[in-house]
Amino acid sequence: MDDRQRAQAILEAVGGKENVSSLTHCATRLRFYLNNGQKVEKEEIKEVPGVIQYVESGGQHQVVIGSDVVDVFDELVKLLPEDAEKQVNEPKEKQTWYDELFATISAIFTPYIGVLAAAGILKGFLIPLSMYNILPADSGLYQLLSILASGVFTLLPLFIAVTAANRFKTNQFIALAIAAAMIYPLTDASILDSASLLGLTISFKTYGGAVVPTILAIWAQSYIERGVKKVLPKVTHTVFVPFFTIIITGIAVFALIGPLGNGIANLIGTAYFSVYAFSPILAGALLGGLFQLLVMVGLHWGILPIALINIQNTGADTILPIGSNGVFGQFGAVVGAWLFLRKGKDKEIAASASLSGFFGITEPAIYGINLKYKMPFIIGSISAALGGAISGFFETKAYSFTPVANIFTFSMFVGPGNNFSAQLLANGVSFFVALVATALWMRKQMKTVSISEEEQKIISAEPVASTNLSEANLVVAPLNGEYLPISEINDPVFSSKSMGEGFAIKPSEGTVYAPVSGVVELVAQTKHAIGFTADDGKQLLIHIGLNTVELNGKGFSWQVKQGDRVTAGQVIGQVDFSQLADYDTTTAVVLTNTLDYPEVKISLTDKNHLIQTK
């Protein structure tokens, strides 16, 4: 059942759209005010897949969804009549364009980063096997493995279409149709490489593995689809919304987005040769530092053919040795990150991305770790600029062409009069500077700050008796006060543990501490709730008070925002409980991914608590 079907089922169970007076949502719940509460089918609501619990409180009908609440809310809004009051209590926090860009890239690539890493590792293994004739390239086994390794990269637009459609809130199947149209010319030899349309030369066979054109295409689709829906009668939407959206978006892709990308690539190539003629060191630093960014946006495919032409015409090329530093810079950065990342999903991704990077496939490193943490990507790029400057200073060359650079392809730098040792030095600088700098940065990020004597009071001083539980997984209390079993909180959603294991706090003061070392995933706009993903994978939600969403932020003050890194015990905010005098201030601390762990242990004393996971 998808989000739209889930929204439809919930709407029917609360008495239909005519019964909804207003709808809001908070961090985990849909909150309905209904015209007639007697029409609610409580058991039907609980049976809807993805619904955790149903609660009626103070005339408000709450449907607990969890982390997917925003997606279901968005679908419900589409189903409600125009005059229904719809308020988003938890919209996405405003971000800078820089943060939004990286968040979008992460959202698009993260769901299948493991697949990219697996294919990259396989592709990397095949390069030396073929190069040294261990497994001939014309053998059946090599051809089969090559197909399995290359398919995901050539057809990457299809993967991007699905996740980009989710990100931009547009139809996945229309997105897949557009991405398929971009790839299809590569599969049919009868289709021309290019053709003229309205005076424009349109290239058809340039979108295999295209990243940015696909993202831009789906982004454009999201606006075009909404525009078409507004123009056409609803009775025609099923067929003609896809019909017109595909045509308009498709023309935009082939006539505008594609040529724009090719034009930018040509400009970059021309600029590179001009700068190289002026100063090989400067050209090396610029291209080396920017090369993986060009890979990320797909513009490198406009430059690599120039390298191939150079080798064909003159027997040597300067682009490939400089560009190879970009590979070793990002490879070094992800290895440095892996060394100090705490155990968890990111640690696993960094390990597989490091192996993939060893073979010259950097996409898993870039999209899985380096861009997610931002600084590793920057460090990798700066290190590559240093390596590129060295390659430029010695004017190193490549004498054979390969789009992948790794230790097994160093032979392409062997040729008459070339300084092979200088190229090894350049790649080594790119790798080791990135590795050391990223490791030092990541170590600082992962290091828990020292905790003051006052803060020490809220950390469990007593070890857990079970030897099967890791002491490293201690969780710091976010508030001082009396610690209670979560079953004693006066809210059936929390007390029933529908949201997960945890504990409750009756606060004695308003200073709020980070419960774990990790990343802030959510700060509610109404400020009553904050969520974290710990470095070891635990996901915690702190919900301060009951029904305090109604205060709309009054009494809450946070010193952190979504995306910030925190360390356990760090002061992150203040709550003025005098402003909450009319509310139950009992605070829930919930391990929302409880089901990920075979065993969760809660230990409580008067001033201490801990959550440990096996």
C-alpha positions as CSV (number, residue, x, y, z in Angstrom):
1,M,0.0,0.0,0.0
2,D,1.5,3.3,-1.1
3,D,1.1,6.7,0.7
4,R,-1.9,7.7,-1.4
5,Q,-3.7,4.5,-0.7
6,R,-2.9,4.7,3.0
7,A,-4.2,8.3,3.1
8,Q,-7.4,7.2,1.3
9,A,-7.9,4.4,3.8
10,I,-7.4,6.7,6.8
11,L,-9.7,9.3,5.4
12,E,-12.5,6.8,4.9
13,A,-12.0,5.4,8.4
14,V,-12.4,8.9,10.0
15,G,-15.7,9.4,8.2
16,G,-14.7,10.7,4.8
17,K,-13.6,14.1,3.6
18,E,-16.9,15.7,4.5
19,N,-16.3,14.8,8.2
20,V,-12.9,16.6,8.4
21,S,-13.0,20.1,9.9
22,S,-9.2,20.6,10.0
23,L,-6.1,18.6,9.7
24,T,-2.6,19.2,11.1
25,H,0.4,17.0,11.8
26,C,3.3,16.9,14.2
27,A,6.5,14.9,14.3
28,T,4.8,11.5,14.2
29,R,1.0,12.0,14.1
30,L,-1.8,13.1,11.9
31,R,-4.2,15.3,14.0
32,F,-7.8,15.5,12.9
33,Y,-10.6,17.7,14.2
34,L,-13.8,16.1,13.0
35,N,-17.4,17.3,12.6
36,N,-18.7,14.0,14.0
37,G,-16.4,11.8,16.1
38,Q,-19.0,9.1,16.2
39,K,-18.2,8.3,12.5
40,V,-14.6,7.2,13.3
41,E,-13.9,3.5,12.7
42,K,-11.1,3.0,15.2
43,E,-10.3,-0.6,14.4
44,E,-10.2,0.1,10.7
45,I,-7.7,2.9,11.3
46,K,-5.5,0.5,13.3
47,E,-5.6,-2.0,10.5
48,V,-4.2,0.4,7.9
49,P,-0.7,-0.7,7.0
50,G,1.8,1.8,8.5
51,V,-0.5,3.1,11.2
52,I,1.1,2.5,14.6
53,Q,-1.8,3.7,16.9
54,Y,-5.0,5.7,17.1
55,V,-5.6,8.1,20.0
56,E,-8.5,10.4,20.9
57,S,-7.5,13.2,23.1
58,G,-9.3,16.5,23.9
59,G,-11.6,16.3,20.9
60,Q,-8.6,15.6,18.6
61,H,-8.3,12.4,16.7
62,Q,-4.6,11.4,16.4
63,V,-3.3,8.8,13.9
64,V,0.2,7.8,14.7
65,I,2.3,7.2,11.6
66,G,5.9,7.7,12.6
67,S,8.6,9.1,10.3
68,D,6.4,8.8,7.1
69,V,3.7,11.2,8.5
70,V,4.6,14.1,6.2
71,D,4.2,11.9,3.1
72,V,0.8,10.7,4.2
73,F,-0.2,14.2,5.2
74,D,0.6,15.5,1.7
75,E,-1.6,12.9,0.1
76,L,-4.4,13.6,2.5
77,V,-4.3,17.3,1.6
78,K,-4.9,16.4,-2.0
79,L,-8.0,14.4,-1.0
80,L,-9.6,17.0,1.2
81,P,-12.0,19.7,-0.1
82,E,-10.7,23.2,-0.8
83,D,-12.6,24.7,2.2
84,A,-11.1,22.3,4.8
85,E,-8.6,23.9,7.1
86,K,-5.2,22.3,6.5
87,Q,-2.2,23.3,8.5
88,V,1.3,21.9,8.3
89,N,2.7,21.9,11.8
90,E,5.9,20.3,10.8
91,P,7.1,21.7,7.4
92,K,10.6,21.1,6.4
93,E,12.9,23.5,8.2
94,K,14.3,26.3,6.0
95,Q,17.8,25.5,4.7
96,T,20.4,27.3,2.8
97,W,20.6,26.6,-0.9
98,Y,23.9,24.8,-0.2
99,D,22.3,22.5,2.4
100,E,19.2,22.0,0.3
101,L,21.4,20.9,-2.7
102,F,23.4,18.4,-0.7
103,A,20.2,17.1,1.0
104,T,18.6,16.6,-2.4
105,I,21.6,14.7,-3.8
106,S,21.7,12.6,-0.7
107,A,18.0,11.8,-0.9
108,I,18.3,10.8,-4.5
109,F,21.3,8.5,-4.2
110,T,21.1,7.1,-0.7
111,P,18.4,4.5,-1.3
112,Y,20.5,2.5,-3.8
113,I,24.0,3.5,-2.8
114,G,24.6,-0.2,-1.8
115,V,23.8,-1.3,-5.3
116,L,26.1,1.3,-6.8
117,A,28.9,0.2,-4.5
118,A,28.4,-3.5,-5.4
119,A,28.4,-2.8,-9.1
120,G,31.4,-0.6,-8.7
121,I,33.4,-3.3,-6.9
122,L,32.6,-5.8,-9.6
123,K,33.5,-3.3,-12.3
124,G,36.8,-2.6,-10.5
125,F,37.7,-6.3,-10.3
126,L,37.1,-6.8,-14.0
127,I,39.6,-4.1,-15.1
128,P,42.8,-5.8,-13.9
129,L,41.4,-9.3,-14.9
130,S,41.0,-8.1,-18.5
131,M,44.1,-5.8,-18.6
132,Y,46.4,-8.7,-17.6
133,N,44.5,-11.2,-19.6
134,I,43.6,-13.3,-16.6
135,L,40.0,-13.3,-17.9
136,P,39.9,-12.4,-21.6
137,A,37.5,-9.6,-22.5
138,D,36.0,-11.8,-25.2
139,S,35.2,-14.7,-22.9
140,G,31.6,-15.5,-22.0
141,L,32.2,-15.1,-18.2
142,Y,33.8,-11.7,-18.6
143,Q,31.0,-10.5,-20.9
144,L,28.4,-11.6,-18.4
145,L,30.1,-10.0,-15.4
146,S,30.7,-6.8,-17.4
147,I,27.0,-6.6,-18.2
148,L,26.1,-7.1,-14.5
149,A,28.6,-4.5,-13.4
150,S,27.9,-1.9,-16.1
151,G,24.1,-2.1,-16.3
152,V,23.4,0.0,-13.2
153,F,25.7,2.8,-14.4
154,T,24.4,3.0,-17.9
155,L,20.7,2.8,-16.8
156,L,21.3,5.1,-13.8
157,P,18.7,7.5,-15.0
158,L,16.0,5.0,-14.2
159,F,17.2,4.7,-10.6
160,I,17.4,8.5,-10.4
161,A,13.9,8.9,-11.8
162,V,12.3,6.9,-9.0
163,T,14.1,8.7,-6.1
164,A,14.0,12.1,-7.7
165,A,10.3,11.8,-8.3
166,N,9.9,11.1,-4.5
167,R,12.0,14.1,-3.7
168,F,10.2,16.4,-6.0
169,K,6.8,14.9,-5.3
170,T,5.9,14.0,-8.8
171,N,4.6,10.8,-10.5
172,Q,7.2,8.0,-10.4
173,F,5.9,6.3,-13.5
174,I,6.0,9.4,-15.7
175,A,9.5,10.0,-14.4
176,L,10.5,6.5,-15.4
177,A,9.0,7.0,-18.8
178,I,11.0,10.2,-19.3
179,A,14.2,8.5,-18.1
180,A,13.6,5.5,-20.3
181,A,13.2,7.8,-23.3
182,M,16.6,9.3,-22.5
183,I,18.3,5.9,-22.5
184,Y,16.3,4.2,-25.3
185,P,18.3,5.7,-28.2
186,L,21.4,3.8,-26.9
187,T,19.6,0.5,-27.5
188,D,18.4,1.1,-31.1
189,A,21.1,1.4,-33.8
190,S,18.6,2.8,-36.2
191,I,18.1,6.0,-34.2
192,L,20.4,8.8,-35.4
193,D,23.0,10.3,-33.1
194,S,21.5,13.7,-33.6
195,A,18.8,15.5,-35.7
196,S,17.6,19.0,-36.3
197,L,14.4,20.3,-34.8
198,L,13.2,23.9,-35.2
199,G,16.8,25.0,-36.0
200,L,18.2,23.2,-33.0
201,T,20.6,20.2,-33.2
202,I,19.3,17.6,-30.8
203,S,21.6,14.8,-29.6
204,F,19.9,11.6,-28.8
205,K,22.6,9.2,-27.6
206,T,24.3,11.2,-24.8
207,Y,22.3,10.2,-21.7
208,G,23.6,6.8,-20.7
209,G,24.5,7.3,-17.0
210,A,23.5,11.0,-17.1
211,V,23.0,12.3,-13.6
212,V,22.3,16.0,-13.7
213,P,20.1,16.0,-16.9
214,T,17.9,13.3,-15.3
215,I,17.6,15.2,-12.1
216,L,16.7,18.4,-13.9
217,A,14.3,16.5,-16.1
218,I,12.3,15.1,-13.1
219,W,12.5,18.5,-11.4
220,A,11.0,20.1,-14.5
221,Q,8.4,17.3,-14.7
222,S,7.2,18.1,-11.2
223,Y,6.2,21.6,-12.3
224,I,4.9,20.6,-15.7
225,E,2.8,17.8,-14.3
226,R,1.2,20.2,-11.7
227,G,0.5,22.8,-14.4
228,V,-1.1,20.2,-16.7
229,K,-3.3,19.0,-13.9
230,K,-4.6,22.5,-13.3
231,V,-5.5,23.0,-17.0
232,L,-7.1,19.6,-17.8
233,P,-10.5,18.4,-16.4
234,K,-10.1,15.7,-13.7
235,V,-11.9,13.2,-15.9
236,T,-9.0,13.3,-18.3
237,H,-6.1,13.1,-15.8
238,T,-5.5,9.4,-16.0
239,V,-4.3,9.4,-19.6
240,F,-3.7,13.0,-20.6
241,V,-1.7,14.2,-17.7
242,P,1.0,11.6,-18.4
243,F,0.6,12.3,-22.2
244,F,1.2,16.0,-22.1
245,T,3.8,15.8,-19.3
246,I,5.9,13.3,-21.1
247,I,5.8,15.3,-24.4
248,I,6.6,18.7,-22.8
249,T,9.2,17.4,-20.5
250,G,10.8,15.2,-23.2
251,I,11.1,18.1,-25.6
252,A,12.7,20.2,-22.8
253,V,15.2,17.5,-22.0
254,F,16.4,16.8,-25.6
255,A,16.1,20.4,-26.9
256,L,17.3,22.4,-23.9
257,I,18.7,20.5,-20.9
258,G,20.9,18.2,-22.9
259,P,22.4,20.8,-25.2
260,L,22.9,23.1,-22.2
261,G,25.0,20.3,-20.5
262,N,27.0,19.7,-23.7
263,G,27.6,23.4,-24.2
264,I,28.9,23.7,-20.6
265,A,31.2,20.7,-21.1
266,N,32.6,22.2,-24.3
267,L,33.2,25.5,-22.6
268,I,35.0,23.7,-19.8
269,G,37.2,21.8,-22.3
270,T,38.1,25.1,-24.2
271,A,38.8,26.9,-20.9
272,Y,41.0,24.0,-19.8
273,F,43.2,24.1,-22.9
274,S,43.5,27.9,-22.7
275,V,44.5,27.8,-19.0
276,Y,46.9,24.9,-19.7
277,A,48.6,26.9,-22.4
278,F,49.0,29.8,-19.9
279,S,50.0,27.7,-16.8
280,P,49.9,23.9,-16.6
281,I,50.1,24.2,-12.8
282,L,47.0,26.3,-12.6
283,A,45.1,24.1,-15.2
284,G,46.1,21.0,-13.2
285,A,44.9,22.5,-9.9
286,L,41.6,23.6,-11.4
287,L,40.8,20.5,-13.3
288,G,42.1,18.2,-10.6
289,G,40.0,19.9,-7.9
290,L,36.9,20.2,-10.0
291,F,37.0,16.9,-11.9
292,Q,34.9,14.8,-9.4
293,L,32.4,17.6,-9.3
294,L,32.2,17.3,-13.1
295,V,31.7,13.6,-12.7
296,M,29.0,14.2,-10.2
297,V,27.0,16.4,-12.6
298,G,27.8,14.3,-15.6
299,L,29.8,16.9,-17.5
300,H,33.0,14.8,-17.5
301,W,31.5,12.9,-20.5
302,G,32.0,16.1,-22.5
303,I,35.7,16.2,-21.6
304,L,36.8,12.6,-21.7
305,P,36.1,12.3,-25.4
306,I,38.6,15.2,-25.9
307,A,41.2,13.1,-24.0
308,L,40.5,10.2,-26.4
309,I,40.8,12.4,-29.4
310,N,44.1,13.8,-28.1
311,I,45.5,10.3,-27.8
312,Q,44.3,9.3,-31.2
313,N,45.7,12.4,-32.9
314,T,48.9,13.1,-31.0
315,G,49.5,9.9,-29.1
316,A,49.3,11.5,-25.6
317,D,46.9,13.5,-23.4
318,T,47.2,15.7,-20.3
319,I,43.5,15.5,-19.1
320,L,43.6,11.9,-17.9
321,P,46.6,12.2,-15.5
322,I,45.2,15.4,-14.0
323,G,41.7,14.0,-13.7
324,S,42.9,10.8,-12.0
325,N,43.8,12.9,-9.0
326,G,40.1,13.6,-8.5
327,V,39.6,9.8,-8.1
328,F,42.4,9.4,-5.6
329,G,41.3,12.5,-3.6
330,Q,37.7,11.2,-3.1
331,F,39.1,7.6,-2.5
332,G,41.4,8.9,0.2
333,A,38.6,11.0,1.8
334,V,36.3,8.1,2.2
335,V,39.0,5.9,3.6
336,G,39.8,8.6,6.1
337,A,36.1,8.9,7.0
338,W,35.9,5.1,7.4
339,L,38.7,5.1,9.9
340,F,36.8,7.1,12.5
341,L,33.1,6.7,11.7
342,R,31.4,4.9,14.5
343,K,29.9,1.5,14.0
344,G,26.7,1.7,12.0
345,K,25.3,2.0,8.5
346,D,27.6,4.8,7.5
347,K,30.6,2.8,8.6
348,E,29.4,-0.1,6.4
349,I,28.8,2.2,3.4
350,A,32.3,3.8,3.9
351,A,33.9,0.3,3.9
352,S,32.2,-0.8,0.7
353,A,32.8,2.6,-0.9
354,S,36.5,2.4,0.0
355,L,36.8,-0.9,-1.8
356,S,34.9,0.5,-4.8
357,G,37.2,3.6,-4.8
358,F,40.2,1.3,-4.8
359,F,39.1,0.2,-8.2
360,G,38.5,3.8,-9.4
361,I,34.7,3.9,-8.9
362,T,34.0,6.9,-6.8
363,E,30.2,7.3,-7.0
364,P,29.5,5.3,-3.9
365,A,32.1,7.3,-1.9
366,I,30.8,10.6,-3.2
367,Y,27.1,10.0,-2.8
368,G,27.2,7.7,0.2
369,I,29.7,9.4,2.5
370,N,31.7,12.4,1.2
371,L,28.7,14.6,0.1
372,K,26.6,13.5,3.1
373,Y,29.2,14.8,5.5
374,K,30.2,17.6,3.1
375,M,33.7,18.2,4.4
376,P,35.2,14.9,3.1
377,F,34.1,15.9,-0.4
378,I,35.7,19.4,0.0
379,I,38.9,17.9,1.4
380,G,39.1,15.3,-1.4
381,S,38.7,18.0,-4.0
382,I,41.4,20.3,-2.4
383,S,43.7,17.3,-2.2
384,A,43.0,16.5,-5.8
385,A,43.8,20.1,-6.7
386,L,47.2,19.7,-5.1
387,G,47.8,16.5,-7.0
388,G,46.6,18.1,-10.2
389,A,49.1,21.0,-9.7
390,I,51.9,18.4,-9.4
391,S,50.7,16.6,-12.6
392,G,50.6,20.0,-14.3
393,F,54.0,21.1,-13.1
394,F,55.7,18.0,-14.5
395,E,53.3,18.0,-17.6
396,T,52.6,14.3,-17.2
397,K,50.7,12.5,-19.9
398,A,48.6,9.5,-20.6
399,Y,49.3,7.3,-23.6
400,S,46.2,5.0,-23.6
401,F,42.6,5.8,-22.8
402,T,40.5,4.5,-19.9
403,P,37.6,6.3,-18.2
404,V,38.5,4.7,-14.9
405,A,41.7,5.5,-12.9
406,N,43.1,3.1,-10.3
407,I,46.4,1.5,-9.5
408,F,45.8,-1.1,-12.2
409,T,45.6,1.5,-14.9
410,F,48.9,3.3,-14.0
411,S,50.4,1.7,-17.1
412,M,48.6,4.3,-19.2
413,F,51.1,6.9,-17.8
414,V,54.1,4.9,-19.1
415,G,55.5,6.4,-22.4
416,P,58.5,8.1,-24.0
417,G,59.8,11.1,-22.1
418,N,57.0,11.0,-19.5
419,N,57.8,11.5,-15.8
420,F,56.0,8.4,-14.5
421,S,57.3,8.9,-11.0
422,A,55.9,12.4,-10.9
423,Q,52.4,11.1,-11.7
424,L,52.7,8.5,-8.9
425,L,53.7,11.3,-6.6
426,A,50.7,13.4,-7.7
427,N,48.2,10.6,-7.1
428,G,49.9,9.7,-3.8
429,V,49.6,13.3,-2.6
430,S,45.9,13.4,-3.6
431,F,45.2,10.2,-1.8
432,F,47.2,10.6,1.4
433,V,46.5,14.3,2.0
434,A,42.8,13.5,1.7
435,L,43.0,10.5,3.9
436,V,44.9,12.2,6.7
437,A,42.9,15.5,6.6
438,T,39.6,13.7,6.5
439,A,40.6,11.3,9.3
440,L,41.6,14.2,11.5
441,W,38.3,16.0,10.8
442,M,36.2,12.9,11.3
443,R,38.0,12.1,14.5
444,K,37.1,15.5,15.8
445,Q,33.5,15.1,14.8
446,M,33.2,11.7,16.3
447,K,35.0,12.5,19.5
448,T,32.7,13.0,22.5
449,V,33.2,16.2,24.3
450,S,34.3,16.1,28.0
451,I,31.3,16.3,30.3
452,S,31.1,18.7,33.2
453,E,30.4,17.7,36.8
454,E,26.8,18.9,36.5
455,E,26.3,17.0,33.2
456,Q,27.8,13.9,34.7
457,K,24.8,13.6,37.0
458,I,22.6,12.7,34.1
459,I,24.9,9.9,32.9
460,S,24.4,6.4,34.3
461,A,27.1,5.7,36.7
462,E,26.2,2.1,37.3
463,P,27.4,-0.5,34.7
464,V,24.8,-2.8,33.2
465,A,25.0,-6.3,34.5
466,S,24.5,-8.0,31.2
467,T,27.7,-8.8,29.4
468,N,25.9,-9.2,26.1
469,L,25.2,-5.5,25.9
470,S,27.7,-2.9,24.7
471,E,28.8,-0.3,27.2
472,A,29.6,1.9,24.2
473,N,25.9,2.3,23.5
474,L,25.0,4.3,26.6
475,V,22.5,7.1,26.1
476,V,22.8,10.4,28.0
477,A,19.6,11.7,29.6
478,P,18.3,14.8,27.8
479,L,16.8,16.4,30.9
480,N,17.4,16.2,34.7
481,G,14.5,15.1,36.8
482,E,12.7,11.9,37.8
483,Y,13.1,9.0,35.4
484,L,10.1,6.7,34.9
485,P,9.2,3.6,32.8
486,I,7.7,4.8,29.6
487,S,4.6,2.7,30.5
488,E,3.7,5.4,33.2
489,I,3.4,8.3,30.7
490,N,-0.1,9.4,30.3
491,D,-0.3,8.9,26.5
492,P,-1.2,5.5,25.1
493,V,0.9,6.0,22.0
494,F,4.1,6.2,24.2
495,S,3.0,4.0,27.1
496,S,2.0,1.1,24.9
497,K,5.5,1.3,23.3
498,S,3.9,1.6,19.9
499,M,6.5,4.1,18.9
500,G,9.3,2.0,20.5
501,E,11.1,1.3,23.7
502,G,12.2,4.2,25.9
503,F,11.6,6.0,29.2
504,A,9.9,9.0,30.6
505,I,11.2,12.1,32.5
506,K,9.4,14.4,34.9
507,P,11.8,17.3,34.4
508,S,13.2,19.3,37.3
509,E,15.0,21.9,35.2
510,G,14.9,23.2,31.6
511,T,18.4,22.6,30.2
512,V,18.2,20.1,27.4
513,Y,21.2,17.9,26.5
514,A,22.0,15.8,23.4
515,P,21.2,12.2,24.3
516,V,23.7,10.7,21.8
517,S,26.5,11.7,19.6
518,G,25.2,11.9,16.1
519,V,23.1,14.2,13.8
520,V,20.0,16.2,14.5
521,E,17.4,14.7,12.1
522,L,14.4,16.8,13.1
523,V,13.6,20.0,15.0
524,A,9.8,20.4,15.0
525,Q,8.7,23.9,13.9
526,T,6.5,23.9,17.0
527,K,9.8,23.1,18.9
528,H,8.2,20.5,21.2
529,A,10.1,17.6,19.6
530,I,13.5,16.9,18.4
531,G,15.0,13.7,16.8
532,F,18.5,12.3,16.4
533,T,20.3,9.6,14.5
534,A,23.2,8.4,16.6
535,D,26.6,7.4,15.1
536,D,25.9,3.8,16.1
537,G,22.5,3.8,14.2
538,K,20.1,4.4,17.1
539,Q,17.2,6.8,16.2
540,L,15.8,8.7,19.2
541,L,12.9,11.0,19.5
542,I,12.5,13.4,22.5
543,H,8.9,14.6,22.9
544,I,8.7,17.3,25.6
545,G,5.4,17.3,27.3
546,L,2.0,16.1,26.2
547,N,0.0,18.1,23.6
548,T,2.6,20.8,23.8
549,V,2.4,21.1,20.0
550,E,-0.5,23.5,20.8
551,L,2.0,26.0,22.2
552,N,3.4,26.6,18.7
553,G,7.0,26.9,20.1
554,K,6.2,29.1,23.1
555,G,8.6,28.2,25.9
556,F,11.1,26.2,23.8
557,S,14.5,27.5,22.6
558,W,17.0,25.3,20.6
559,Q,20.6,26.0,20.0
560,V,20.8,23.4,17.2
561,K,19.1,22.9,13.8
562,Q,18.4,20.0,11.5
563,G,21.6,18.6,10.1
564,D,23.8,19.7,12.9
565,R,26.3,17.3,14.6
566,V,26.0,17.0,18.4
567,T,27.9,15.1,21.0
568,A,26.4,13.3,24.0
569,G,25.9,15.6,26.9
570,Q,26.2,18.8,24.8
571,V,23.7,21.5,25.8
572,I,21.3,21.9,22.9
573,G,18.5,24.0,24.2
574,Q,16.3,25.4,27.0
575,V,12.7,24.8,28.0
576,D,10.9,27.4,30.1
577,F,8.6,25.1,32.0
578,S,6.7,28.1,33.5
579,Q,5.3,28.6,30.0
580,L,4.1,24.9,30.1
581,A,2.2,25.3,33.4
582,D,-1.1,24.2,31.9
583,Y,0.4,21.0,30.3
584,D,1.7,17.7,31.5
585,T,5.4,18.2,31.1
586,T,6.3,14.5,31.2
587,T,8.9,14.0,28.5
588,A,9.1,10.8,26.4
589,V,12.5,9.6,25.1
590,V,11.8,6.9,22.5
591,L,14.1,4.6,20.5
592,T,12.1,4.7,17.3
593,N,14.0,2.0,15.6
594,T,13.6,-0.5,18.4
595,L,12.7,-3.3,16.0
596,D,16.2,-3.1,14.5
597,Y,17.6,-4.6,17.7
598,P,17.2,-8.1,19.1
599,E,17.5,-6.8,22.7
600,V,16.9,-3.3,24.2
601,K,17.5,-2.8,27.9
602,I,16.3,0.2,29.9
603,S,17.9,0.9,33.3
604,L,16.5,3.6,35.6
605,T,17.6,5.1,38.9
606,D,16.6,8.3,40.6
607,K,18.9,10.4,38.5
608,N,20.3,8.0,36.0
609,H,19.2,6.1,33.0
610,L,20.6,4.2,30.1
611,I,19.4,2.6,26.9
612,Q,21.5,-0.2,25.7
613,T,21.1,-2.3,22.5
614,K,22.4,-5.7,21.7
